[in-house]
């Protein structure tokens, strides 16, 4: 819904946990098509989020 309403441009960065909804092939393919870079926290390392928050 956010993609339809906000029409993000390429170069956008999305940061998420390693949930299956974010790691699945369909979601990752959509991000690549929209030229959105995805970063994820490393397993068991909560400090990955600190610089972004």
Secondary structure, 3 states (H helix, E strand, C coil): CHHHHHCCCCCCEEEECCCHHHHCHHHHHHHHHCCCEEEECCCCCHHHHCCCC
